[in-house]
Amino acid sequence: VDFNHSRIYDEFDFKGVNTVSVEGLCTDLCRIYASVTPESQNLAQSILIQTSKGFVRNCSSKSRFVNKNTTILMDLIQSTPTLSIVNANGQMAAGYAEIYEAEGFHRPFSTMVGALTVMSTRPFTLKQAHQEGSLPEGVLAQMAGFDALGYATDPCPYLYYLIRYGPFPGFTMEVNGPIISLLYDLNQFHFPPGDLTATLGITNTRQLERAGWLGSPGFHGCLDKQPYRSSLYDFISPLIGEVSNDQPEGMSVDVVTNTDNEHPVTLTDSDTSTSYRQELTVIFATGCY
């Protein structure tokens, strides 16, 4: 997926391809982040990063893993108009390597942070604990890199946006894709975020009274951009998302779909068993749902 200031490659970009070229992004300076699951280590040994000056780095060098829980590789590339990533595997095979592994992620309540990105090869859940001592906080989230935060030129929506001048309630974000980036409002709130943790897996359920979203596999919401891809995403089974509320209340839902008759979107009111399929705009009121 191409963004204005970054690019995300997946296994399908390398499968059956000898070389993938990165044009323009590294003309001045860029960083490369790579994460490899244990079952893809052998394939990753032959994914090489080569600059025009012949500089080659291996994408799975364990010496550059940050710690035992996160497999992050950061290579600093300078003054390279064209960067080549070479697939030297037999038959140009590729594993499911993404950019950051969320498994084991934990950032305790400590120092302030402006922007934070968590990535994973598999769908994952990111949680922040509520602020202790009734501390306020403001945070927004996009399913793109941290470089897109604050750049209006990348047409990616804020899937989460909450400014709370009272006690910040924390959040649970279910990321059905490889990346989530958070931007904290340090101009108004000079406090570090609560404990942040990530675990693999999602439930596709959320409470209506809490800010958040539900996304299909690979969804990012960015206009005119290819969805994220992975053989680890379930594109076969119907996606069933459940939205509930502790107290009955009326609600309106506007739905705009971009699907065909073979892949309908259905909204069902669990109280009345009424279903709404595939309409471009659907507005209805429900109780608990």
C-alpha positions in Angstrom: 0.0 0.0 0.0 1.5 3.3 -1.1 1.2 6.4 1.2 2.7 9.8 0.5 5.5 9.4 3.0 5.7 5.6 3.5 5.0 2.2 1.9 3.9 -1.1 3.3 4.9 -4.3 1.6 3.3 -7.7 2.2 4.0 -11.3 1.1 2.1 -10.8 -2.2 4.5 -8.0 -3.2 7.4 -10.4 -3.1 5.8 -13.7 -4.2 6.9 -14.6 -7.7 8.9 -11.4 -8.0 12.7 -11.1 -8.1 13.1 -7.4 -7.1 10.8 -4.8 -5.7 12.0 -1.2 -6.2 11.2 1.7 -3.8 11.3 4.9 -5.8 11.8 8.3 -4.2 11.1 7.6 -0.6 14.8 7.2 0.3 16.2 10.1 -1.7 17.1 11.9 1.5 16.6 9.5 4.3 14.3 6.6 5.3 14.0 3.9 7.9 13.0 0.3 7.1 11.1 -1.6 9.7 10.6 -5.4 9.3 9.1 -8.1 11.4 9.2 -11.8 10.6 7.2 -14.6 12.2 9.1 -17.7 13.4 7.7 -19.9 10.6 8.9 -17.4 7.9 12.5 -17.1 9.2 14.0 -19.3 6.5 12.3 -17.4 3.7 13.2 -14.1 5.3 16.9 -15.1 5.2 16.8 -14.5 1.5 14.9 -11.2 1.4 17.7 -8.7 1.0 17.8 -4.9 1.0 20.2 -3.5 -1.5 21.0 0.1 -2.3 22.4 1.5 -5.5 25.8 1.5 -3.8 25.6 -2.2 -3.2 24.7 -2.1 0.5 22.9 -5.3 1.4 21.1 -6.0 4.7 19.4 -9.3 5.6 15.7 -8.8 6.6 15.9 -11.3 9.4 19.2 -10.5 11.2 18.5 -11.5 14.8 21.3 -9.2 16.0 19.0 -6.2 15.3 16.0 -7.5 17.1 15.1 -5.1 19.9 14.1 -7.7 22.4 12.6 -11.2 22.7 9.0 -9.9 22.4 9.2 -7.6 19.4 11.1 -8.4 16.2 11.8 -5.0 14.9 14.6 -4.3 12.4 15.5 -0.6 11.7 17.9 0.2 8.8 18.7 3.8 8.2 19.1 4.4 4.5 20.5 7.8 3.2 20.7 9.4 -0.2 19.3 6.4 -2.2 16.9 7.5 -4.9 16.1 3.9 -5.8 16.2 1.2 -3.2 16.0 -2.5 -4.3 14.6 -5.3 -2.2 15.7 -8.6 -3.7 13.9 -11.9 -3.2 16.6 -14.6 -3.5 14.4 -17.5 -2.5 13.9 -20.5 -4.7 11.0 -20.0 -7.1 10.7 -16.5 -5.6 8.7 -17.7 -2.6 7.6 -15.4 0.2 6.3 -15.7 3.7 3.9 -13.4 5.6 6.4 -10.8 6.9 5.0 -7.5 8.0 6.6 -4.5 9.7 6.0 -4.8 13.5 5.0 -7.6 15.7 2.4 -6.6 18.3 2.7 -9.9 20.3 4.0 -9.1 23.7 3.8 -5.3 23.3 3.5 -3.5 26.6 4.2 0.2 27.3 3.7 1.0 30.9 2.5 4.3 32.3 5.8 6.2 32.2 6.9 9.0 29.8 4.9 11.1 27.4 4.7 10.1 23.8 3.5 12.1 20.8 3.0 9.4 18.2 3.1 5.6 18.6 2.7 2.8 16.0 2.0 -0.8 16.6 2.1 -3.4 13.7 1.6 -7.1 13.3 1.4 -9.8 10.8 -1.9 -10.9 12.3 -5.0 -9.0 13.4 -4.6 -7.7 16.9 -6.2 -5.9 19.8 -4.6 -2.7 21.3 -5.7 -1.6 24.7 -5.0 1.4 26.9 -5.9 1.4 30.5 -7.9 4.3 31.9 -6.0 7.2 33.3 -5.2 7.1 37.0 -6.0 10.1 39.1 -8.8 11.4 36.8 -6.2 12.6 34.2 -7.6 14.0 30.9 -6.3 13.0 27.5 -6.8 13.4 23.8 -5.9 10.8 21.2 -6.7 9.9 17.6 -5.9 6.8 15.5 -5.3 5.9 11.9 -4.6 2.6 10.2 -1.5 4.0 8.5 2.1 4.8 9.5 3.0 7.5 12.0 4.2 9.6 9.1 0.5 10.0 8.0 -0.5 11.5 11.3 -0.7 15.3 10.8 -0.3 15.0 7.0 -3.6 15.9 5.4 -2.3 14.8 2.0 -2.8 11.1 2.9 -6.6 10.6 2.7 -6.9 8.3 5.6 -9.7 8.8 8.1 -9.4 9.0 11.9 -11.0 5.8 13.0 -10.8 6.8 16.6 -10.9 10.4 17.9 -11.6 11.2 21.5 -10.7 14.3 23.6 -11.7 13.9 27.2 -11.2 16.8 29.6 -12.4 14.7 32.4 -11.0 11.2 33.3 -9.9 9.5 30.1 -11.6 6.1 30.0 -9.0 4.2 28.0 -9.8 2.3 24.8 -9.9 -1.0 23.1 -9.0 -1.0 19.4 -9.5 -4.1 17.3 -7.1 -3.9 14.3 -8.1 -6.2 11.4 -5.0 -5.3 9.5 -1.2 -4.8 10.0 -0.9 -1.3 11.5 -2.4 1.3 13.8 -0.9 4.7 14.7 -1.9 6.9 17.6 -1.4 10.6 17.9 -1.6 12.1 21.4 -2.6 15.7 22.0 0.4 17.0 23.9 -0.6 20.6 23.3 -3.5 20.4 25.7 -2.7 17.4 27.9 0.8 17.1 29.4 0.4 13.6 30.8 1.7 10.2 29.6 -0.8 7.6 28.4 -2.0 4.8 30.6 -0.6 1.3 30.2 -0.7 0.1 26.6 -0.8 -3.6 25.7 -1.4 -5.6 22.5 -2.5 -9.1 22.0 -3.1 -11.2 18.9 -6.7 -11.8 17.8 -9.9 -9.8 17.6 -13.5 -10.4 18.6 -15.4 -8.1 16.2 -17.6 -6.8 19.0 -17.7 -3.4 20.5 -19.8 -1.3 22.8 -21.8 1.6 21.3 -21.0 4.0 24.1 -17.3 3.7 23.5 -15.5 5.3 20.6 -14.3 2.8 18.0 -15.0 1.0 14.8 -15.4 -2.4 13.2 -13.3 -3.2 10.1 -13.2 -6.1 7.6 -9.9 -7.8 6.9 -7.3 -5.4 5.5 -9.6 -2.3 6.0 -7.9 1.0 6.4 -10.4 3.5 5.1 -7.9 5.4 3.0 -9.4 6.8 -0.2 -8.4 5.0 -3.5 -5.8 2.8 -1.9 -5.5 -1.0 -2.1 -6.6 -2.8 1.1 -4.0 -4.5 3.2 -3.4 -8.1 2.2 -2.2 -11.3 4.0 -2.7 -15.0 3.7 -3.4 -14.8 7.5 -6.6 -12.8 6.9 -9.9 -14.6 6.6 -11.5 -13.4 3.4 -13.7 -16.5 3.0 -16.0 -16.5 6.1 -18.7 -13.9 6.4 -17.5 -11.1 8.7 -20.0 -10.7 11.6 -19.6 -7.7 13.8 -21.7 -7.1 16.9 -22.4 -3.6 18.4 -24.2 -3.5 21.8 -25.2 -1.0 24.4 -25.7 -1.3 28.1 -29.0 0.7 28.0 -31.7 0.7 25.2 -31.6 3.8 23.2 -32.6 5.0 19.7 -29.9 5.2 17.1 -29.5 6.1 13.4 -27.1 4.3 11.1 -26.0 5.6 7.7 -24.4 2.9 5.6 -22.6 3.4 2.3 -21.3 0.2 0.7 -19.1 -0.6 -2.3 -20.0 -4.2 -2.8 -21.9 -6.4 -5.3 -24.7 -8.9 -4.9 -22.3 -11.7 -4.3 -20.8 -9.9 -1.3 -23.7 -8.1 0.5 -23.5 -6.1 3.6 -26.3 -6.9 6.0 -27.3 -5.0 9.1 -29.5 -7.0 11.6 -31.5 -5.6 14.5 -31.1 -8.5 17.1 -34.2 -7.3 19.0 -36.6 -7.5 16.0 -34.6 -9.8 13.7 -35.0 -7.2 11.0 -32.3 -7.2 8.4 -31.2 -4.6 6.0 -29.1 -5.6 3.0 -27.0 -3.8 0.4 -28.8 -0.5 0.3 -26.7 2.5 -0.4 -28.2 4.4 2.5 -29.9 2.8 5.4 -31.4 4.7 8.3 -33.1 3.0 11.2 -33.7 3.2 14.9 -33.2 0.3 17.3 -33.1 -0.5 21.0 -30.3 -2.7 22.2 -28.4 -4.0 19.2 
